[in-house]
């Protein structure tokens, strides 16, 4: 396990984004509320909505809400696909837009990736229904812990990741042979399950606080089933992964994070674990609200190790860099 020391914060700026995000945050763990895409302008990068029209069969067609952020340059770029977690109160997700993931998407785009952040089925304005139901009750503090089907939910979410990949790899600005999967919480489970089913072209996985089944930071609903899910996924995934947890994650404590990681790697999956210092009131939100340089050093080291880009290809104006060096209040 690698434990990071606090670093000086430097980062990115989306014009007006910091203030918008800070004012829009609901204060409920796991419920980031994004700014409108129209407010985003980033010199040197192309930022645009990108609906993903996915066909799985003649009777299964759906559209996922997404945005793309990529260098405003010719050529094909490594693809970074980003997907989200979910809060204890699923109803909050109806307000979500793909811009909840805009900070990590910008960071990756600035370093030469075509970053696509998308919402899975049932979230925000993506087509439904929600297909990741893993049992009765939503969990969370004081919630009901009924029967659970974590692996089924993982594979349902993986369908959306694989569907997104099939569409995105046809884009003229994508290098289809170099893909990075990035997920937070249940999104980390989704990208892991996707890589276990089809790893072609996937160089690595970056998971921020990956997991399911949280009742609170110290309790899992049906923990044996959670560990079994990770062990099963670990048997099928041979793509290297980086797991990132903050010390004050309010969904998965350091002890639980270690148990999840051990269940995964004991099955043979190659992975590294990084623990960051506490972030805000809930480290589970690191992916959304932390200055990107909080987590970029271990990510860049991981990317170097799998021969993926880490060099800055888009230099932003210094005054813009400074603004996103500041964390957003939760």
Residue pairs with C-beta under 8 A, 6 or more apart in sequence:
1 258
1 273
1 274
1 275
2 272
2 273
2 274
2 275
2 298
3 274
3 275
4 274
4 275
4 276
4 277
4 297
4 298
5 277
6 277
7 293
7 294
7 297
8 293
8 325
9 291
9 293
9 294
9 325
9 326
9 327
10 291
10 293
10 321
10 322
10 325
11 103
11 107
11 291
11 292
11 293
11 321
11 324
11 325
12 42
12 103
12 106
12 107
12 110
12 292
12 316
12 320
12 321
12 324
13 42
13 316
13 319
13 320
13 321
13 322
13 323
13 324
14 39
14 40
14 41
14 42
14 102
14 106
14 324
15 39
15 40
15 41
15 42
15 320
16 35
16 39
17 35
17 39
17 40
17 102
17 324
18 323
18 324
18 326
18 328
20 35
20 39
21 32
21 33
21 34
21 35
21 289
21 328
22 328
22 329
24 33
24 34
24 35
25 31
25 32
25 33
25 289
25 328
25 329
25 330
26 33
26 92
27 330
28 87
28 89
28 92
29 87
29 88
29 250
29 251
29 282
29 284
29 285
30 85
30 86
30 87
30 88
30 92
30 185
30 251
30 284
30 285
31 87
31 89
31 92
31 93
32 96
32 100
32 285
32 288
32 289
33 95
33 96
33 100
34 96
34 97
34 98
34 99
34 100
34 102
35 99
36 97
36 99
37 47
37 49
37 67
37 97
37 98
37 99
40 47
40 99
40 102
41 47
42 69
42 106
42 316
43 316
43 317
43 320
44 71
44 72
44 110
44 314
44 315
44 316
45 69
45 70
45 71
45 72
45 106
45 109
45 110
45 314
46 68
46 69
46 70
46 71
46 72
47 67
47 68
47 69
48 67
48 68
49 65
49 66
49 67
50 66
50 67
50 68
50 116
51 63
51 64
51 65
51 66
52 63
52 64
52 66
52 118
52 163
52 164
52 167
52 168
53 61
53 63
53 167
54 61
54 62
54 63
54 64
54 160
54 163
54 164
54 166
54 167
55 61
56 159
56 163
62 121
62 126
62 127
62 163
63 126
63 127
64 118
64 119
64 120
64 121
64 126
64 127
64 160
64 163
64 164
65 97
65 98
65 118
65 119
65 124
65 125
65 126
66 98
66 116
66 117
66 118
66 119
66 164
67 98
67 99
67 102
67 105
67 116
67 117
67 118
68 114
68 115
68 116
69 102
69 105
69 106
69 108
69 109
69 114
69 115
69 117
70 77
70 109
70 113
70 114
70 115
70 173
71 77
71 109
71 112
71 114
71 313
71 314
72 314
73 313
75 173
76 172
76 173
76 174
76 175
77 112
77 113
77 114
77 173
77 174
77 175
78 112
78 113
78 114
78 175
78 178
78 179
78 180
78 203
78 308
78 309
79 113
79 114
79 116
79 165
79 168
79 169
79 174
79 175
79 176
79 178
79 179
79 180
80 105
80 108
80 113
80 114
80 115
80 116
80 179
80 180
80 181
80 182
81 116
81 118
81 161
81 164
81 165
81 168
81 179
81 180
81 181
81 182
81 191
82 101
82 104
82 105
82 108
82 115
82 116
82 117
82 118
82 182
82 183
82 187
83 101
83 117
83 118
83 119
83 120
83 157
83 160
83 161
83 182
83 183
83 184
83 187
83 190
83 191
84 96
84 100
84 101
84 117
84 119
84 120
84 123
84 183
84 184
84 185
84 186
84 187
85 183
85 184
85 185
85 186
85 187
85 188
85 209
85 284
85 287
86 93
86 123
86 132
86 185
86 186
87 93
88 138
88 139
88 140
88 141
88 143
88 214
89 138
89 140
90 130
90 138
93 122
93 123
93 124
94 124
95 124
96 119
96 123
96 124
97 119
97 124
97 125
98 117
98 118
98 119
98 124
99 117
100 117
100 288
101 117
101 184
101 287
101 288
102 117
103 288
103 289
103 290
103 292
103 324
104 115
104 117
104 182
104 287
104 292
105 115
105 116
105 117
106 115
106 292
107 292
107 296
108 115
108 180
108 182
109 115
109 314
110 312
110 313
110 314
110 316
111 300
111 309
111 310
111 311
111 312
111 313
112 309
112 311
112 313
113 180
113 309
114 168
114 171
114 173
114 174
116 164
116 168
118 126
118 160
118 164
119 125
119 126
120 126
120 132
120 157
120 160
120 161
120 187
120 190
121 127
121 128
121 129
121 130
121 131
121 132
121 160
122 128
122 129
122 130
122 131
122 132
123 130
131 156
131 157
131 159
131 160
132 153
132 156
132 157
132 186
133 149
133 153
134 148
134 149
134 150
134 152
134 153
134 212
134 213
135 146
135 147
135 148
135 149
135 221
136 144
136 146
136 147
137 143
137 144
137 145
137 146
137 221
138 144
139 145
139 213
139 214
139 215
139 221
140 214
140 215
140 216
141 215
141 216
143 215
143 221
145 215
145 221
145 222
147 222
148 213
148 221
148 222
148 225
148 226
150 212
150 213
150 222
150 225
150 226
150 228
150 229
151 228
151 229
151 232
151 233
153 186
153 189
153 212
154 189
154 190
154 192
154 193
154 212
154 229
154 233
155 193
155 197
157 186
157 187
157 189
157 190
157 193
158 190
158 191
158 193
158 194
158 196
158 197
160 190
161 181
161 190
161 191
161 193
161 194
162 194
162 197
162 198
165 179
165 194
165 201
168 174
169 176
169 179
169 201
170 176
176 201
177 201
178 201
178 203
178 308
179 201
179 202
179 203
180 202
180 203
180 204
180 205
180 206
180 303
180 308
181 191
181 192
181 194
181 195
181 202
181 204
181 205
181 206
182 191
182 205
182 206
182 207
182 208
183 189
183 190
183 191
183 192
183 205
183 206
183 207
183 208
183 210
184 207
184 208
184 209
184 210
184 287
184 288
185 208
185 209
185 210
185 211
185 212
185 251
185 284
186 210
186 211
186 212
187 210
188 205
188 207
188 208
188 209
188 210
188 211
188 243
189 210
189 211
189 212
189 229
189 233
191 205
191 207
192 205
192 207
192 210
192 233
192 237
192 241
192 264
193 233
195 202
195 205
195 237
195 239
196 233
196 236
196 237
197 236
199 237
199 238
199 239
202 239
203 239
203 306
203 307
203 308
204 239
204 240
204 241
204 242
204 302
204 303
204 306
204 308
205 237
205 239
205 240
205 241
205 242
206 241
206 242
206 244
206 299
206 302
207 241
207 242
207 243
207 244
208 244
208 245
208 286
208 287
208 295
209 244
209 245
209 246
209 249
209 251
209 252
209 257
209 283
209 284
209 286
209 287
210 243
210 260
211 226
211 251
211 252
211 256
211 257
211 260
212 226
212 229
213 220
213 221
213 222
213 223
213 225
213 226
214 220
214 221
214 251
214 252
215 221
216 250
216 251
217 249
217 250
217 251
217 252
217 253
217 256
218 253
218 255
218 256
220 226
220 256
223 259
226 260
226 263
227 259
227 260
227 263
228 263
230 260
230 263
230 264
230 267
231 263
231 264
231 266
231 267
232 267
233 264
233 267
233 269
234 263
234 264
234 265
234 266
234 267
234 268
234 269
235 267
235 268
235 269
237 269
238 268
238 269
238 270
239 270
240 270
240 271
240 272
240 302
240 305
240 306
241 264
241 269
241 270
241 271
241 272
242 271
242 272
242 274
242 298
242 299
242 302
243 257
243 261
243 271
243 272
243 273
243 274
244 274
244 276
244 286
244 295
244 298
244 299
245 252
245 254
245 257
245 273
245 274
245 275
245 276
245 283
246 275
246 276
246 277
246 278
246 279
246 283
246 284
246 286
247 254
247 275
247 276
247 277
247 278
247 283
248 278
248 279
248 280
248 281
248 282
248 283
249 257
249 282
249 283
249 284
249 286
250 281
250 282
250 283
250 284
251 284
252 260
252 284
254 275
257 273
257 275
258 273
261 271
261 273
264 271
265 271
272 302
274 298
276 283
276 286
276 294
276 295
279 285
279 286
279 289
279 290
279 294
279 327
280 289
280 290
280 327
280 329
280 330
281 330
282 330
285 330
286 294
286 295
287 295
289 327
289 328
289 330
290 327
291 324
291 325
291 326
291 327
292 324
293 325
294 327
300 310
303 309
303 310
304 310
